[in-house]
């Protein structure tokens, strides 16, 4: 038997130290039936181990001690999963010459299987006495079955507590890793990326030849993309592992200027692409402007990435009748219906998109930002156009 199996069995036996009701059950059994020995046994194909014992006839078996499994009737019960009840061994056709009563010297015997909630056979609730006893009655058998079920209930409860404790420990470990992960994203990675970007900006202010200028621009653009990736992964970690997307809503936030800044930044990255903007914010919007800008940047970046290169991306933003609507549309291939169903799930990218920048988190985070604002983010795609629409209460 492996060390793991032995340790598991010992743990199952020790569980009975945490179930005081079992000793009371054995006491009641002995008093009610007049039998001198009652026990709960852990029974496997190879072992019979006493877990709890009530012994008034000096049978001599203590908790934790074993009997040779093949010398017991429980050996047969483990295979059949059926109860065995004997009022008087000497008069029982099946057990009068059975080796177990002859070996242990009993004349009355009862053993009821204990079955756990998952259907696993644990062992038996049994009792013996050197004298005959009236056991094969509905009342006595019913009592034993009730007690066997009660013991199984306690064992299941203890197991659930054990699993909960393990899960709690794992959750605590996960929480520590989560906090470290978020800290690394929020601080340890941003700092060197910021240093790279600042260095690139300093280089761009210097007189450089064409090749050096091109390399400096690549470094700066890459630093912006890395920052965007870090922000997306950080928001994903917070949304799935932490407190969720957090908002700082302000009804007087300069939303229009913030959105125009997003367009300016993406124009710098996509200098050859057209962006048609129709923005009319007639009513103030109570929102987190920086989060809406993040959502808008993800949508506009996607539209520029996947839209037709010879067609402009269309942006329309308006607040009216207590509602903000932000639409980003592009011409290009229709998004298949099957893909739309999982479009807002994290890491949702097709095989044909693996050469694109990003991790497949942008639309998921955009949808989480919309949800945090108690709004919706929807998409409609046809052969002519794909349009994402954000709707929130202004």
Secondary structure as GFF3:
##gff-version 3
##sequence-region A 1 394
A	DSSP	alpha_helix	3	14	.	.	.	ID=ss1
A	DSSP	three_ten_helix	15	18	.	.	.	ID=ss2
A	DSSP	alpha_helix	21	33	.	.	.	ID=ss3
A	DSSP	beta_strand	37	43	.	.	.	ID=ss4
A	DSSP	beta_strand	48	55	.	.	.	ID=ss5
A	DSSP	beta_strand	66	67	.	.	.	ID=ss6
A	DSSP	three_ten_helix	69	71	.	.	.	ID=ss7
A	DSSP	alpha_helix	74	80	.	.	.	ID=ss8
A	DSSP	beta_strand	84	86	.	.	.	ID=ss9
A	DSSP	three_ten_helix	89	91	.	.	.	ID=ss10
A	DSSP	alpha_helix	99	104	.	.	.	ID=ss11
A	DSSP	beta_strand	108	115	.	.	.	ID=ss12
A	DSSP	beta_strand	121	129	.	.	.	ID=ss13
A	DSSP	alpha_helix	138	183	.	.	.	ID=ss14
A	DSSP	pi_helix	184	188	.	.	.	ID=ss15
A	DSSP	alpha_helix	189	204	.	.	.	ID=ss16
A	DSSP	alpha_helix	210	241	.	.	.	ID=ss17
A	DSSP	alpha_helix	255	269	.	.	.	ID=ss18
A	DSSP	beta_strand	275	281	.	.	.	ID=ss19
A	DSSP	alpha_helix	289	306	.	.	.	ID=ss20
A	DSSP	beta_strand	313	320	.	.	.	ID=ss21
A	DSSP	beta_strand	323	330	.	.	.	ID=ss22
A	DSSP	alpha_helix	337	340	.	.	.	ID=ss23
A	DSSP	three_ten_helix	351	353	.	.	.	ID=ss24
A	DSSP	alpha_helix	362	372	.	.	.	ID=ss25
A	DSSP	beta_strand	376	381	.	.	.	ID=ss26
A	DSSP	beta_strand	386	393	.	.	.	ID=ss27
###
